Amino acid sequence: MLQVKNMNLFIGQQHILHDINLTIQSSGELIGIMGPNGAGKSSFIKSILGEFKATGFAFWNDKPIKQQLTQLTYIPQRNQLDLDFPITVKDSLITGYYQTSGWFRPMANEAYIKRDQLLSDLQLTDLKDKTLNQLSGGQLQRVLLAKALMKDSDLLCLDEPFVGIDFKSEEIMIQILRRLRSEGKLILIVHHDIHKAKAYFDRILLLNRSVKFFGSATEALSDENIKEVFLKEGVTL
Ligand SMILES: Nc1ncnc2c1ncn2[C@@H]1O[C@H](COP(=O)(O)OP(=O)(O)OP(=O)(O)O)[C@@H](O)[C@H]1O
């Protein structure tokens, strides 16, 4: 269960998040976090994961999230990554394994098996010897997901994973995310494309500095909510 209580975030003089209260009781769900540009969607994810110093509380299964960060998965926006370090796809997945197990533990055989399975699941096997800076946006996003899945966590947070990627990569990723949902994982995805949201998400959190709506994807994206949350800000659909 994810619980966020009285969360407020200030950056300088700006009040970015206002009194966020949210409880997500779930045994496997895809949750979209949506709202107009500048609504605070990324800030919300960063606040619950302790990257931004918000007031209030964020709990995962009744324990503060900050105390269990190594067991949770966060995939930031691709444009926030430094791709200058020439690491290969296959080695990148190994760093994902060490992030959970600790750098000084020997690499277990099962980790290699898991890596090869994930490379196959995300259709990356043919790209395994390429360096990350040789990949297209969609290929790189698939690598980030595969790397994150080297860790076996029950809460996954992805920030705009589908922006600027090819159709095939999006399809491969959504199939994997649905599989994770069926395995009982809670998956939070910051997303902006209203058209695909109903097909992708079970529930949607509409955010615009405060919680505007939280409920089924169909209800969240009613004409009234779209007008209220998105169009007021001048966003064109
Ligand atoms: N590191 C930061 N320093 C200063 N201001 C920030 C920082 N991160 C976010 N903000 C501000 O917080 C507000 C919300 O930004 P945020 O990126 O969370 O919104 P968003 O809903 O994810 O937007 P977008 O859809 O455009 O990515 C914006 O006004 C932004 O300028």
The ligand as an ORCA input file, in Angstrom:
! r2SCAN-3c Opt
* xyz 0 1
  N      14.909     21.357     -9.662
  C      14.026     22.350     -9.750
  N      14.380     23.611     -9.426
  C      13.494     24.625     -9.496
  N      12.213     24.495     -9.875
  C      11.809     23.277    -10.217
  C      12.687     22.130    -10.166
  N      11.997     21.046    -10.553
  C      10.749     21.468    -10.831
  N      10.640     22.800    -10.632
  C       9.442     23.620    -10.841
  O       8.347     22.896    -10.309
  C       7.199     23.063    -11.129
  C       6.652     21.698    -11.476
  O       7.614     21.024    -12.304
  P       7.487     19.484    -12.662
  O       8.650     19.165    -13.563
  O       7.317     18.699    -11.435
  O       6.134     19.468    -13.479
  P       5.587     18.396    -14.477
  O       4.131     18.298    -14.242
  O       6.389     17.152    -14.380
  O       5.852     19.143    -15.847
  P       6.174     18.618    -17.335
  O       4.958     17.891    -17.812
  O       6.378     19.913    -18.064
  O       7.406     17.759    -17.224
  C       7.630     23.877    -12.334
  O       7.244     25.222    -12.092
  C       9.134     23.751    -12.328
  O       9.748     24.895    -12.835
*
